[in-house]
Amino acid sequence: MYRLLTFALRIRVTLVYCALAVAGTVALGQIGPHDRWHVLHAASTNLHNLTDGHLATLVTSVFLTEGRVNWLWLAAVALLFAVAEWISGWRRFLLTFSAGHLGATALVAVGLLIGIHNDWLADSLAMAVDVGVSYAAAAVAGSMIRYLPMPWRVGWAALWIGVVAISGVSDPSFTAVGHAIALTIGFGLGVLYLRRDASTLSHKAIGGTSTEWVQPSPQLSTL
């Protein structure tokens, strides 16, 4: 029981997210297509909602899924989140999750605003339904380069760049751009975490040498 509780506390943010995402998915499945569209539209982080000041959509949208639910996809995301939170700690995980989701959403919205204003993009894109956790997932995946040994970092980065590129080619849309932005944010945070942890280890090593006492290194997961 104690081990189970310890495990749950180590992935607390993931568990809360999964519980709310499943609840939102089940609730959407209980209503008709017309009502479902209205709910998704109201919760969407599209340009219309954001420019009208509906900033709550930045939170609600991440717990919903558009179209037919892919439970395999949700399970894969839950596994990625659990591993990332377990390794990095809940603070870093939550920061990466939020930075990917909010950062990519904001930059995509700015791009759409400029594109529509200059007649480069269709006006209908301002009302597009845009929900889901894929931006956050891309950022979390990118940040994991911090916790891989050097030979694997290049492969991990290449894998996710390939996934995002293939997705963008097969379905070119503003969400594909958002995935690329979120992945870039994740890579940037991964490098930031790596440098911060290296600096912390260096300071500890210097301090330990000067006092002739080396403290055991705790898990470097604080910001």
MONORDA-V310672 format. One record per residue. N is the residue number from 1. RES is the residue in three letters. BURIAL is + if it has 9 or more other C-alpha atoms within 8 Angstrom, else -. Layout:
<<N/RES/BURIAL> <N/RES/BURIAL>>
This chain:
<<1/MET/-> <2/TYR/-> <3/ARG/-> <4/LEU/-> <5/LEU/-> <6/THR/-> <7/PHE/-> <8/ALA/+> <9/LEU/-> <10/ARG/+> <11/ILE/+> <12/ARG/+> <13/VAL/+> <14/THR/+> <15/LEU/+> <16/VAL/-> <17/TYR/+> <18/CYS/+> <19/ALA/-> <20/LEU/+> <21/ALA/+> <22/VAL/+> <23/ALA/-> <24/GLY/+> <25/THR/+> <26/VAL/-> <27/ALA/-> <28/LEU/-> <29/GLY/-> <30/GLN/-> <31/ILE/-> <32/GLY/-> <33/PRO/-> <34/HIS/-> <35/ASP/-> <36/ARG/+> <37/TRP/-> <38/HIS/-> <39/VAL/-> <40/LEU/+> <41/HIS/+> <42/ALA/-> <43/ALA/+> <44/SER/+> <45/THR/+> <46/ASN/+> <47/LEU/+> <48/HIS/-> <49/ASN/+> <50/LEU/+> <51/THR/-> <52/ASP/-> <53/GLY/-> <54/HIS/-> <55/LEU/-> <56/ALA/-> <57/THR/+> <58/LEU/+> <59/VAL/-> <60/THR/+> <61/SER/+> <62/VAL/+> <63/PHE/+> <64/LEU/+> <65/THR/+> <66/GLU/+> <67/GLY/-> <68/ARG/-> <69/VAL/-> <70/ASN/-> <71/TRP/-> <72/LEU/-> <73/TRP/-> <74/LEU/-> <75/ALA/-> <76/ALA/-> <77/VAL/+> <78/ALA/+> <79/LEU/-> <80/LEU/+> <81/PHE/+> <82/ALA/+> <83/VAL/-> <84/ALA/+> <85/GLU/+> <86/TRP/+> <87/ILE/-> <88/SER/+> <89/GLY/+> <90/TRP/+> <91/ARG/+> <92/ARG/+> <93/PHE/+> <94/LEU/+> <95/LEU/-> <96/THR/+> <97/PHE/+> <98/SER/+> <99/ALA/+> <100/GLY/+> <101/HIS/+> <102/LEU/+> <103/GLY/+> <104/ALA/+> <105/THR/+> <106/ALA/-> <107/LEU/+> <108/VAL/+> <109/ALA/+> <110/VAL/-> <111/GLY/-> <112/LEU/+> <113/LEU/+> <114/ILE/-> <115/GLY/+> <116/ILE/+> <117/HIS/-> <118/ASN/-> <119/ASP/-> <120/TRP/-> <121/LEU/+> <122/ALA/-> <123/ASP/-> <124/SER/-> <125/LEU/+> <126/ALA/+> <127/MET/+> <128/ALA/+> <129/VAL/+> <130/ASP/+> <131/VAL/+> <132/GLY/+> <133/VAL/+> <134/SER/-> <135/TYR/+> <136/ALA/+> <137/ALA/+> <138/ALA/+> <139/ALA/+> <140/VAL/+> <141/ALA/+> <142/GLY/+> <143/SER/+> <144/MET/+> <145/ILE/+> <146/ARG/+> <147/TYR/-> <148/LEU/-> <149/PRO/-> <150/MET/-> <151/PRO/-> <152/TRP/-> <153/ARG/+> <154/VAL/-> <155/GLY/-> <156/TRP/+> <157/ALA/+> <158/ALA/-> <159/LEU/-> <160/TRP/+> <161/ILE/+> <162/GLY/-> <163/VAL/-> <164/VAL/+> <165/ALA/+> <166/ILE/-> <167/SER/+> <168/GLY/+> <169/VAL/-> <170/SER/-> <171/ASP/-> <172/PRO/-> <173/SER/-> <174/PHE/-> <175/THR/-> <176/ALA/+> <177/VAL/+> <178/GLY/+> <179/HIS/+> <180/ALA/+> <181/ILE/+> <182/ALA/+> <183/LEU/+> <184/THR/+> <185/ILE/+> <186/GLY/+> <187/PHE/+> <188/GLY/+> <189/LEU/+> <190/GLY/+> <191/VAL/+> <192/LEU/-> <193/TYR/+> <194/LEU/+> <195/ARG/-> <196/ARG/-> <197/ASP/+> <198/ALA/-> <199/SER/-> <200/THR/-> <201/LEU/+> <202/SER/-> <203/HIS/-> <204/LYS/+> <205/ALA/+> <206/ILE/-> <207/GLY/+> <208/GLY/+> <209/THR/+> <210/SER/-> <211/THR/-> <212/GLU/-> <213/TRP/-> <214/VAL/+> <215/GLN/-> <216/PRO/-> <217/SER/-> <218/PRO/-> <219/GLN/-> <220/LEU/-> <221/SER/+> <222/THR/-> <223/LEU/->>
